[in-house]
Amino acid sequence: MADAEQIVIVGASLAGATAAEALRKDGWSGGIVLIGSEQSLPYERPPLSKGVLLGKDETTSAQLHDQQWYDDNHIDLRLGATVTALDPAAHTVTLDDGSQVSYTKLLIATGSRVRKLDVPGADLPGVHYLRTAEEAQALTDAYAAKPRVVVVGAGWIGLEAASAARERGCEVTVVEPQSTALAGVLGEEVGELFAEFHRQHGVQFRFGAGVEGFEGTDKVTGVRVDGEVIPADLVVVGVGVQPNTELAEAAGIEVATPENGSGIVAGADLQTSVADVYAAGDVVRWDHPLFGRFVRVEHWQNAKDTGASAAKAMLGQDVAHDAIPFFFTDQFDLGMEYAGDVPRGTSYQVVLRGDPKSGAYEAFWLDDDHHVLAGMHVNTWGATDGIRDLIRSGKQVDPARLADSSVDLADV
Ligand SMILES: Cc1cc2nc3c(=O)[nH]c(=O)nc-3n(C[C@H](O)[C@H](O)[C@H](O)COP(=O)(O)OP(=O)(O)OC[C@H]3O[C@@H](n4cnc5c(N)ncnc54)[C@H](O)[C@@H]3O)c2cc1C
């Protein structure tokens, strides 16, 4: 491509900024325009629900680069700017100030937004969500007064918000309609290990219970659950996210329905259904060459990996993005890493390796033919490479040997 040409990236967060960095590393000397709705320099979100909520880190410490870095790399970073329309035929994007920017290649990295609860009282002051640096700052400031906290949703964000609140001396109750924590992502058996771990740290749970509404006049004072009111000075809602696909859809780019997992549909090279338009991060649902099915992942490593792969693909390199999905979390003194993908509705068997009561163990999800679909470790650092190798090998394993921690993972 000639130097006068430019690559436009919509969404200035982890996937978008990683793509911009990779473009320069891979030798692209043309223009790069990185456009983001948020005012802050691009930042990573995982520290928001960990060091920031614990009151240990500033939100600015999560920034990927300072402004000088964007200047030095000739990246035209436009913050506080929202793209309102894409025109694939004209190769332009339109911004909310009415201006247009033309592109040679376009990357959509618009990420996700939180799902909002639609119940009475949902707009009361004291009801918090957690996606942005501003929201994390507001929550960590509020935790300082040691409020009684009710967390809605026992998923990753809910449990991290609960753990930070406990560590800062708050009373915490988590309300969750499913039968235990993380049931949707880890299944009931392993999810219950997390719930029990939280109980040991003083977190109370109300499982099988949906929130009917929030009480209060000037601010939230309670959460109505099954006709009963749980007193609360502060509520954190963590009921999942949805990908920002509307721009793509309006431009005629193929988007998966919610029943099919949502997201912008892309090939293994992360190119969408429209030429010269790519997608990366939480928003992309791509044809995974190793799994032989479409996958969408709402995690940090995936934003980095797909951002870097999309950059290569936009530069014309051969890309078949086959990274194994990876996720990590920190809660109290628990550090966990998970690799793999268990599609919803798959029948699986869980194999535990090591004693969960010891606080250090592994768990594996096997399909009916004993192939490893996914694995995680809790506080057994260094296990992830072995887990990835087992998945990538596609070989059948003997569950008894897998469960035996005296057998090296490489020999299972
Ligand atoms: C509090 C928190 C903790 C997390 N912890 C972990 C963790 O421990 N481990 C883990 O693996 N993952 C974690 N995640 C998930 C991880 O942060 C996300 O997967 C990652 O941020 C996705 O990056 P992204 O760049 O695809 O999208 P996003 O981070 O969602 O960013 C998309 C950006 O695009 C902007 N945008 C959207 N539409 C437009 C538009 N039309 N014009 C301009 N800009 C637009 C948005 O404002 C946003 O800044 C956490 C997420 C949160 C919120």
The ligand as an ORCA input file, in Angstrom:
! r2SCAN-3c Opt
* xyz 0 1
  C     -13.892     -4.176     34.947
  C     -13.436     -5.204     33.944
  C     -12.538     -6.184     34.326
  C     -12.102     -7.130     33.410
  N     -11.230     -8.096     33.832
  C     -10.808     -9.015     32.958
  C      -9.903    -10.029     33.392
  O      -9.520    -10.110     34.564
  N      -9.463    -10.928     32.473
  C      -9.864    -10.872     31.172
  O      -9.428    -11.713     30.385
  N     -10.739     -9.936     30.728
  C     -11.212     -9.004     31.594
  N     -12.091     -8.042     31.168
  C     -12.541     -8.041     29.753
  C     -11.628     -7.208     28.856
  O     -11.321     -5.989     29.468
  C     -12.311     -6.972     27.523
  O     -12.438     -8.216     26.894
  C     -11.537     -6.010     26.653
  O     -11.556     -4.728     27.206
  C     -12.096     -5.961     25.229
  O     -11.379     -5.010     24.518
  P     -11.959     -4.342     23.200
  O     -10.902     -3.386     22.759
  O     -12.429     -5.379     22.283
  O     -13.273     -3.556     23.645
  P     -13.602     -2.507     24.756
  O     -12.602     -2.558     25.867
  O     -15.032     -2.701     25.097
  O     -13.435     -1.101     24.042
  C     -14.189     -0.683     22.947
  C     -14.011      0.805     22.815
  O     -14.664      1.239     21.633
  C     -15.343      2.441     21.904
  N     -16.417      2.587     20.918
  C     -17.530      1.815     20.783
  N     -18.278      2.243     19.750
  C     -17.619      3.302     19.215
  C     -17.892      4.173     18.126
  N     -18.987      4.030     17.391
  N     -17.010      5.170     17.867
  C     -15.893      5.315     18.613
  N     -15.583      4.518     19.649
  C     -16.436      3.522     19.951
  C     -15.824      2.266     23.328
  O     -16.112      3.511     23.914
  C     -14.617      1.583     23.961
  O     -13.696      2.499     24.461
  C     -12.567     -7.093     32.081
  C     -13.496     -6.112     31.690
  C     -13.939     -5.180     32.611
  C     -14.939     -4.146     32.220
*
